[in-house]
Amino acid sequence: MEIRPTTFDHPDAVKLNDEVQLEYVARYGGGDATVLDPAMFVPPRGLYLIAYDGLGRPVATGAWRAQDENDEAYSDGDAEIKRMYVTPAARGLGLARRILALLEEDARAAGRSRMVLETGTEQPEAIALYTSSGYEACAKFGHYRHGDLSRCFAKPLA
């Protein structure tokens, strides 16, 4: 497996984003309505990663974007994880954990102080990944902060 940075609007990123949206529909009845722009993931204020298998097929993604205090309850220095996704065929290979570690390392190097993420109750495997990686439940933030199915987690980067 090779993990490399790319842009959020790269064709492979678009393909995997479409797949994760279908997964959200299956689990929640609708896609993620959070507004994302490719510029949000441009270093040093973000990063978008894609993992490729040995045949060069895109099989996983993960990203972070800078957030600072705003009306959606983010805090100064936050690095928000977005679009963590592993295709069904590549699950169980540790890709999500590898991508997560790279995102944390990059956000720390960019001067961010805390990783934050929002996931949902219908993604127990995501919750297990984050809690086993040192993330703890925190006050809700972001687009879905008022939703009953939303769960937010944070981890200091210092």
N, C-alpha and C positions, 0 to 999 in steps of 0.2 A: 504494500500500500504506500502511496505517496500522497502527502498532504501539502497543498500549495495555496498561496494567496491568489485571489482573483477578484474580479469585480462582481457586484451584486447583479449587474445586468448581462453578465457573460451568458452565452447560450446554455452551458451546463448548469449554471446557477438558476437560470429561469426554469429549466427542466425539473431540477430537484425541488425548487420552490413550488412548482405546480403539483408535484407529488405530495409534498407535505400539506398543501392546502386540501388535497383529497383526503388525506388522513384526518385532518381536522374536521372535515365534513362528516366522515364516518364516525368519529368519536363524539363530536359536539353538535352536529347538524348544520354546521356552517363553517366557512373559512375564517382565517384571522383577518380582522378588519383594521389592524394597526397599519398606519400609513408608514411606508418605508421608501426611502429614496436611495439610489446608488451612492450618492455623495456622503451619506451617513456612515459608510463603511470604508472610507478612504483614510489611510494612515496620515497623520498620527491620531486621528479622532475616531478610529474604528479599524476593523479588519474583517475580511470575509474569506473563509477557507473552504476548499473543496478537497475531499479525499478521493483518490482514484485507485481502482483495483489494478492488478497486474496486467490487465488487458486495456488499460486506459479509460475505463468506464467510470463516470462519476458515481460515487456510492454514498457520500456523506457530506454534510455541510455544517458549518457553525460560524457565528459572527459575533462581534461586539460593536457597540456604538457608544460614543460619549454622551453622557447626560449630566446636567447640572440642575440645581434647584429650579423647579418650575411648578406650574399649576397642576401637574399630574403626579405630584408628591415624590419626585426624584430628589436626590441630594447632590450637592456639589461633589465632584470627583467620581460619580458613579460611572461604571462601564456596564452597559446592559447587554446581556447575552440575547441573541436573536437567531432564529432559524437553525437551531440544532436539530438535525435530522439524519437518520441512517436508513438507507433502503432496506426493505425486509430481508433481502438476500445477504446483506452484509452485517446484519445484527449479530451480536454476540462475539464480535472480533475485537472489542475494545476501542473501536474508532471514536465513539462519542467521548470517552474518557481522554483519549489522546488529543482530540480537538479541543476539549475543554481546557486541558493543561496548557496548550499553546495559546489559547485565547487569554487565559489568566496571565501568562508570562508576557504577552504583548501589551496587554492593558497596564500591567504594572510598569513596564518599560516606558510606556507613554505617560506615566505620572498619575494614572487613575488610582483612587484609594479603595474602591469597593466594587466588587462584581455583584450585579443584581440580575434577577431574572423573574419572569412570570411564566407559570405553566398552569396546568389545570388538573382537576381531580381525575379526569379520564385518561391521564398519562402517568400511571403509577410507576412505570419504568423510568421515566424522566425524574420524578420525585426521588426515587431510590438512587439514581445516579448522583443527583445534586447533594442529597443528604450524606451519602457515603463519601462525597468529595469535600466535605466540610462546610456546606451551605446550611444556614439555619433560617427558619421561617422569620419573616420580618413584616413590618407594616406594608400594606398593599400600596402599589403605585401603578402608573401606566394606564393604558386604554381600558383594561378590564378590571380596574381596582375596585369597582363596585359590584362585580359579578360574584355570585355564590360559588361558582365552580373554579374561580381563580385562586391560585396560591402563589405567593411571592417569597423569594429566598434571597439571601445576601451572604457574602463572604468578604471579610477584609482582605485587602491585598498587601498591606504593610507587613 
